[in-house]
Amino acid sequence: MASGTVKWFDNQKGYGFIAAESGEDVFVHHSEIQGEGYKSLNEGQAVEFEIAAGPKGAQAKNVVKA
């Protein structure tokens, strides 16, 4: 799993970006956030995730709040 920090996340639109420790920005969609209830992330929050190829570049999968 990769680690990173939430760069920004728009709760209304349900997506944002994670700054991975590798230096790349990774797209994150609310449907990939693991856990119960409302799926949201906060700017600066530490997360762990898998990186997959999305239609427009790297995309986070199985995002877990660290």
Number of C-alpha atoms within 10 A of each C-alpha: 10 13 19 21 21 21 19 17 21 15 14 7 9 14 17 21 21 28 19 21 11 9 9 12 20 23 21 25 19 19 13 17 20 15 12 6 6 9 14 19 27 15 14 14 14 18 19 19 24 15 20 13 11 12 7 7 11 16 20 23 23 16 23 17 18 11
